Every structure is written in structure tokens, then in C-alpha cells.
Amino acid sequence: MTQELKKANYLELARLTLTFRDRGLEERVLDGISLHVAKGEFVSIIGPSGSGKSTLFHLIGGLLKPDSGRIVLDGAEITGQVGHISYMPQQPALLPWRTVRDNVILARELNGRMPKANIRPEAERLLERAGLAGYAGTYPHLLSGGMKQRVSFIRALLSPHELLALDEPFGSLDELTRLDMQRWLLDIWEEEKRTVLFITHSIDEALLLSDRIYVFSGKPTRVLKEIAVPFHRPRRGELALLPEFLALKQEIYCLMKAERETGKQNDAR
Amino acid sequence: MKRSRLGKEIWPPLAVFVGFLFIWQAAVSLFATPDWMLPSPWQILREAMASFPRLWMNTESTLLITLAGFAVGAATGLVIACLLHLVPGMKIGVYPLLILSQNIPTVALAPLLVIWFGFGLLPKLILITLVCFFPVSVALLGGLTRTDAALMDYFRMSGASKWQIFFKLEFPHALPALFSGLKLSAAYSVMGAVVSEWMGAQKGIGVFMMNAKSTYRADRMFVAIFLVVFISMALFGLVSLLEKALVRPSAAREEPNS
């Protein structure tokens, strides 16, 4: 019974379509996207750049309304409604005039009337967990790119919403920092077990972190394939050397490559 | 470190200014210019000391209406900018009128204000406000509309309300812009006060100037000019100090996401 409850879909997107219209020009962005995320599950979306992944997040976040289709969160329809998810953007988007300590409580502050003092102990605990205990009173411009992203992630974690929507959070970091951050995210997520929808364009990142992966096509965007990632947790970085890992990586790579070829042909026509 | 940087900013212009005074003094002695045409800096200083009690009384009066006018003007500018930003459609309708208001010459407006409101404090405050509100409004409005796109996106995705966006993001983000407007206003407010005194007042630097003019006392005129410059700079400096205390240096200079 509990097993079944756990498996129930926490977030469900049903046949979302969206077309941008700009001065008579029409561009179909989303072409019937359906996907679901169970509670406590880590799901990644991978696709070519410009495939409307961020647009999909804007739909889930309620900034855009789909032409058709429904978004259901925890059993209630939230299509076109804001304030239901916790969001971590590609850029850290920290307030430069606030200290790290005051930045991480922002999401909570925007969503509830809870006094700041009540969030502080939890914030301090997570900052310490992120190795940022000594930086609580520091301003963001003094932090490195990786540290800023950790602050941004903790802010997302402190949000009262169960679902974390992470939009290519490590996209702007250098390769080494990126690997560090993936490790760190894996550790902290395996402890906190929040529901995560993660956008990336790195196949390795998606395979290392996720329970399931949706591979997206180019515009107009469809789900090309849903892939379950079988590796058990806790995961280690050495995972990337396993033959099963490489086989999955190759499968996704070929899928995306084939999609790109057809995309080019369509453009040429 | 901080002190030496401040020193670096103050010394060069001060040295140039002192050099200028020296050349002035030398030129006046060399060409033996008559006093009523161009007094030497030394004579101006002597005159300033000689008429100190009268000068102080006038300065006090001017200072008072300057500060009052600046406060009212800055507050008006702030409210106007916030209203134009927050009320939909208001900016398109009212902004051109704001610019229009700056094309009315104050010297032409001053006598009208006297006809409407008499010789009291009110017309003077109105005049200084008209001079002061504009830089504050324009600077703040500019700051409010230039909010960082990534931060705005984050706030909206997180479900922030219009008021939360305004008070937690847009306004703090626009603080540096607000202060650049305030500094301009502070400097302008003294000129506004002097012009407002020309249209009729018992005392003030403006009155002192009018008297100097009608008696052809160039030295007194220069004393008044130096006073106005000095008060303007002092006000500018005060607002700068306030800015240093309120605005994080990082926020003023650095892009939020660099």
C-alpha cells in the first residue's frame, strides 16, 4: 500500500502543446509533452539546446499557459498558476545586496508568512552541510561560481515546495567544478530526498544523477524516449566507467544524433 | 586603504582649484583690474570675513529652505517614480509631461508663483520641488525598469507577488540609481533656493546677491557665488555619505550574476 502511494505520480504533465505567435509568425514549441515524476524521484530532461526545455519550466512555474494539456501537481491542477514549485535557474540569481544567509531564506520568505527567525537554524544547518558555514555573512560577489550555485541550490531546498525544478544548474560552470557539484548534489539529494525535475544537456550528468530520463527532440518538442536508469543508490562517480553506463550513454547519444540529422533535413527542406 | 582612496579622489581637483585661485590672484595684480570688475580671491575672502554676521544670517535662511525644498522635492520625485512604475499605463501617459515640466524656465515661473501663493515659504518650496523632483524621478524610474532579467525570472517563477517583486527586488536594485538622482537634486536644490529668493524674500543668499548686484559690489557677488558652490558641494557630499552607508559597494558596481 505504502509502496503504491510512493509510486503515485506527484507531478504529471499531460499532452502539453504550446505555440508562440509573434506578428503573424507561428512557431510550435511544444508538441504534446507528457511526462510524470513520482514523489522523491529524480527525473532528468535531456535535449538539444533550443528544444523548449526552459519553456516547459515556465509552463510548470505558471508564467506561461499551454494551448492545450494539463499540469497536475499532487492531485490538483496547477495549469497557469504560479507559486507551486521551487526553482533553481541556470544563473545563480542571488540578490547582491543580501548576505548568503539572507539569500538562502528568500524562497521561503516569498512563499510564507513564517518569521525569518524560524528558518534560520535550518538554513545554517544546510549551509554547513554545503561547506559554506564560514560564508553565511558574506555577500555573493565574493563567492566563486560553484559556491554561488550551492547557495542557489540551498535556497531551492529551503523553499516550502516539494518539487525542485532545476534548469541546467551547472551549465555555466567549468568541467571540474561541474563534476564536484554533481557529486555534491548527489550526496545532498540522497539525504534530503526531494522530488526533482532536472534539465541538462549533459548525458553523463543525467545518467549519474537520475532515476529516469526523458530525451527530448528539437522544436517542435516531443518526448523521444523515456529511459529508466537502473543503477542503485548511493551512487559513486566510478559509475561512469561501468559498461551498462556506457551502453546507456551510447543509446541516448545515438538517439540525439539521429534526431539532429532529421532536424537538419527538415531545416534544409 | 579607504582613506587613501578618498584622498586620491579629493587631492587632484583641490590642487587644480588652488592653482586656479593663484593664477586668478596673479592675473588681477598683474593687469591691475579694477575691483568693481574683477576682485582678487584675496579681496573676496576679506569681504566674506568683514560681512560675516550678515552673511551667516542670510546663509542660514537659504540653507533652511534648501533643505526643506530638497526633502519635499526628493520625496515627490520618489513617489512619482514609484507611481509611474507601479500603476499600469501611467508611465506612458505622464512621463512626457514630466519632461515638459523641465522646459518651463524657473525664472519665468517664479513671479507667477508669487502671484498665486504670495511671498511666504510655500511658493519657494514649490519652486525648489519643481527643480528637485525631476532628477530623482528619472533616475529611479530608470533603475526600476532595468532590473536584472535573471533575478526577475527567479522571482516570478517562485511565485512572488507584484509587491514582493517591488520591495524585495526592484526597489533595492534601483537604490544606486536613486542615489545618483538624489545627488543631482541636492546640487540643484541650492540654485532653486536662490532663484526662489530672488522673487521676494526678507533674507537669504538670493537677497544678498540682489543687493550686491544693485550696488555693483562684484566682491560680494563672488562671495555669494562661492557660498552657493560650497553649500551645493556639501549637500552632494552628505548624500554621497548616506549612499555609502546604505548601498552595498558590491551592489552598486557589480552585476548580480557575474
Contacts between the chains, C-beta under 8 A, distances in Angstrom:
chain1	res1	chain2	res2	distance
A	57	B	157	7.4
A	58	B	157	7.4
A	61	B	156	7.6
A	61	B	157	4.2
A	61	B	159	7.9
A	62	B	159	7.3
A	63	B	156	5.7
A	63	B	157	6.5
A	82	B	156	6.9
A	82	B	157	7.6
A	82	B	159	4.2
A	83	B	158	7.2
A	83	B	159	2.3
A	84	B	159	7.0
A	85	B	157	7.6
A	86	B	158	7.4
A	87	B	154	6.6
A	87	B	157	4.1
A	87	B	158	5.7
A	89	B	150	6.2
A	89	B	153	6.3
A	89	B	154	5.4
A	89	B	157	7.4
A	91	B	150	4.4
A	91	B	257	4.5
A	92	B	257	6.3
A	93	B	148	7.8
A	93	B	150	4.7
A	93	B	151	5.1
A	93	B	153	7.3
A	93	B	154	4.1
A	93	B	256	7.3
A	93	B	257	6.5
A	94	B	256	7.0
A	94	B	257	7.8
A	95	B	151	7.0
A	95	B	168	7.8
A	95	B	169	7.3
A	95	B	172	7.2
A	95	B	256	7.3
A	96	B	248	6.9
A	96	B	250	5.5
A	96	B	251	4.6
A	96	B	254	6.2
A	96	B	256	4.7
A	97	B	172	5.3
A	97	B	173	8.0
A	97	B	175	7.6
A	97	B	247	7.6
A	97	B	248	4.9
A	97	B	250	7.7
A	97	B	251	4.3
A	106	B	158	7.9
A	106	B	168	7.6
A	107	B	158	5.6
A	109	B	168	7.5
A	110	B	155	7.2
A	110	B	158	5.1
A	110	B	159	6.6
A	110	B	160	4.7
A	110	B	164	5.7
A	110	B	168	7.4
A	111	B	158	7.1
A	111	B	159	6.5
A	139	B	248	6.4
A	139	B	250	5.2
A	140	B	250	7.8
A	140	B	256	7.8
A	141	B	250	4.3
A	141	B	254	4.7
A	141	B	258	7.7
A	142	B	250	7.8
A	159	B	158	7.2
A	165	B	157	7.8
